[in-house]
Amino acid sequence: MATLRSSRSLTLAARGKMNLALEVLGVLPDGYHALDTVFCTLELSDVLHIEASDQFRLEVLWEGPRPVSLPQEDNLVSRALRLLEKSTGQTIPASLKLVKRLPAAGGLGGGSADAAAALIGLNRLFELGLPEAALGSLAASLGADVAFCLRGGTARGRGRGDRLERLPPAPALEVVLVCPPLGCSTPEVYAAWDRRVRPPATGASQRMVEALEQGNSEAIVSGVANDLEPAAVELYPELHRLRESMLQAGCVSAVLSGSGSTLVGFPAGSPQEVARRLERQVSAEVHLTRLEGTGR
Ligand code: C5P
């Protein structure tokens, strides 16, 4: 996470994530789903500015697709700050400015990345002294993906996706993101998965781990897979057509990230050319970015 530091303010990049592989193994007693997933950070990020102030303030500027209005209190950044206040017993008078570039409800972990950046940044700027393990458990209580976003890089996630194991860094492959103008509701996509007949386990995550261990880019690109994709396509059939368009435009493979709605494609030739073709063909935002496989 890039950091510009002054004595009274801090700016952090809150990078998005994709799931190179995501297997849903079943339902946990609390209704959450047991996952075996391989996360990788993306270069594309939101930006969080934190300043010491006299009172809490949050300003949100939308630069990316699909602006949504974030309430002052009930959003992941504010919740991260309140959790830090609760666990340290201190008031944290921070003024926060969040520049959003990652699409909302896009499966790229935008909200989770913002929350992780808030935990790290506030801990540093206000010298709260919380060790990484304490931040990790606060992160996991904020959401299944926040724990990964805290460290970033390349990791396998089990349990809810928050039991993490570091993996060899994914190569810096360029990817094209196609963000359709629809926000996928994560609980609804999981509920659609619940209603479907369960397919046999694919072993996609284990194969992805082996591809990463071998540094085999071809196997990484051809091995991307997401068990949530058929459930998301059932709710939002347009996703299937978009995926087909990505393959026709020159992607070797394309996969839904998380519960969607962003599709991540791996271009065969020039990524710029593939992105230009897609911009002409699909009614969705198209971004070029790359895997940022090395965490903090
Ligand atoms: O943890 P987070 O708030 O990101 O999860 C949002 C929703 O996604 C949960 O309320 C749950 O319905 C679903 N979910 C799940 N299993 C997971 C992660 C998320 O069922 N491992």
Residues whose N, C-alpha, C, O or C-beta is under 5 A from the ligand:
A	BS01	C5P	G31 Y32 H33 L35 L142 G143 A144 D145 G159 R160 G161 T186 P187 Y190
